Amino acid sequence: MKGSADKKEIGYSSIGKVRQIMDCFNFHKPSLTMYQIAEKVNLPTSSLYRYLQAMVTAGILSHNKQTNLYSIGMDIVEFAGVALMQYEI
């Protein structure tokens, strides 16, 4: 479909990597360690760490330093709220 990127097309870009990281989180696994994320994405841990730090700084992810777990950040929740306002429910 024109206008929608195939996952293979975005897989090598920075946006594709961020999307792969975001896809690791779900209702059953809302919080993950860096090593759990590394098992699911094809990135060296040094590169993954840089992505995770950038995503935390941007508010996309949050990081609990006591448990060393990453989870979806509040900025994403705000974006979801904005997106939901576009639809009549």
C-alpha positions as CSV (number, residue, x, y, z in Angstrom):
1,M,0.0,0.0,0.0
2,K,1.4,3.4,-1.0
3,G,2.2,5.7,1.9
4,S,2.5,3.0,4.4
5,A,6.0,1.8,5.1
6,D,6.7,-1.9,5.1
7,K,8.5,-3.1,8.2
8,K,11.4,-4.3,6.1
9,E,11.8,-0.8,4.6
10,I,12.0,0.9,8.0
11,G,14.0,-1.8,9.7
12,Y,17.4,-0.3,9.1
13,S,16.6,3.3,9.9
14,S,16.7,4.9,13.3
15,I,12.9,5.2,13.3
16,G,12.8,1.5,12.4
17,K,15.0,0.6,15.3
18,V,12.9,2.7,17.7
19,R,9.8,0.9,16.4
20,Q,11.4,-2.5,17.0
21,I,12.2,-1.5,20.5
22,M,8.6,-0.2,21.1
23,D,7.2,-3.5,19.7
24,C,9.0,-5.4,22.5
25,F,6.5,-4.0,25.1
26,N,3.0,-5.4,25.4
27,F,0.3,-6.0,28.1
28,H,2.0,-9.1,29.3
29,K,5.5,-7.5,29.4
30,P,5.0,-3.8,30.1
31,S,8.5,-3.4,31.6
32,L,11.7,-5.0,30.4
33,T,15.4,-4.9,31.1
34,M,17.9,-3.9,28.4
35,Y,18.9,-7.5,28.0
36,Q,15.3,-8.7,27.5
37,I,14.9,-6.0,24.8
38,A,18.3,-7.1,23.2
39,E,16.9,-10.6,22.9
40,K,14.1,-9.3,20.6
41,V,15.9,-6.7,18.5
42,N,18.9,-7.1,16.3
43,L,21.3,-4.5,17.9
44,P,24.5,-4.8,19.8
45,T,23.9,-3.9,23.4
46,S,26.1,-0.8,23.1
47,S,23.9,0.6,20.3
48,L,20.8,-0.5,22.1
49,Y,21.9,1.3,25.2
50,R,22.3,4.6,23.2
51,Y,18.8,4.1,21.6
52,L,17.3,3.5,25.1
53,Q,19.0,6.5,26.6
54,A,17.8,8.7,23.7
55,M,14.3,7.3,24.0
56,V,14.3,8.0,27.8
57,T,15.5,11.6,27.2
58,A,12.8,12.1,24.6
59,G,10.1,10.8,27.0
60,I,9.3,7.8,24.7
61,L,10.5,5.4,27.4
62,S,10.9,5.6,31.2
63,H,13.7,3.9,33.1
64,N,13.4,2.8,36.7
65,K,17.0,3.0,38.0
66,Q,16.2,0.9,41.1
67,T,14.8,-2.1,39.1
68,N,16.7,-1.3,35.9
69,L,13.4,-1.8,33.9
70,Y,12.3,0.2,30.9
71,S,8.7,0.9,30.2
72,I,6.6,3.1,27.9
73,G,7.0,6.8,28.8
74,M,4.2,9.2,29.7
75,D,4.8,11.2,26.5
76,I,3.5,8.2,24.5
77,V,0.4,8.2,26.7
78,E,-0.2,11.8,25.9
79,F,0.2,11.2,22.1
80,A,-2.2,8.3,22.4
81,G,-4.7,10.6,24.0
82,V,-4.3,13.1,21.1
83,A,-4.7,10.3,18.6
84,L,-7.9,9.0,20.3
85,M,-9.4,12.5,20.1
86,Q,-9.5,12.1,16.3
87,Y,-12.0,9.3,16.5
88,E,-15.6,9.4,17.4
89,I,-16.2,6.7,20.0
